[in-house]
């Protein structure tokens, strides 16, 4: 079964940086569109950054564009999210996910509509506070 283990979250001051990691197991990440999603308390999960299976196409939500960078290391079966200049509104639990190979859509659609799945990892908490 596909599994995701997110890590790298923590407490950071406004303006600080974090690098999140997502180790995938049970499948090869190489052929999958991937995404990072954030869930703030009392709110629905929302797409933050998504990347195509080839890595040549990315999408970022307007609130993080220019500050966050999604990347992947298919050899390590791991996805990453580098977050710079963090703001209080970036706080929440961050999850990664991957589309099934059979799903055909753009990275923007993936981020904007999310995934119809209950197969989420435990996420990693990001807290931005002085």
Secondary structure as UniProt FT lines:
FT   STRAND          3..7
FT   STRAND          10..12
FT   TURN            14..15
FT   STRAND          18..25
FT   HELIX           29..31
FT   STRAND          34..39
FT   TURN            41..42
FT   STRAND          46..51
FT   TURN            53..54
FT   STRAND          58..60
FT   TURN            62..67
FT   STRAND          68..73
FT   TURN            74..77
FT   STRAND          78..83
FT   HELIX           88..90
FT   STRAND          92..98
FT   TURN            101..102
FT   HELIX           107..113
FT   STRAND          124..128
//
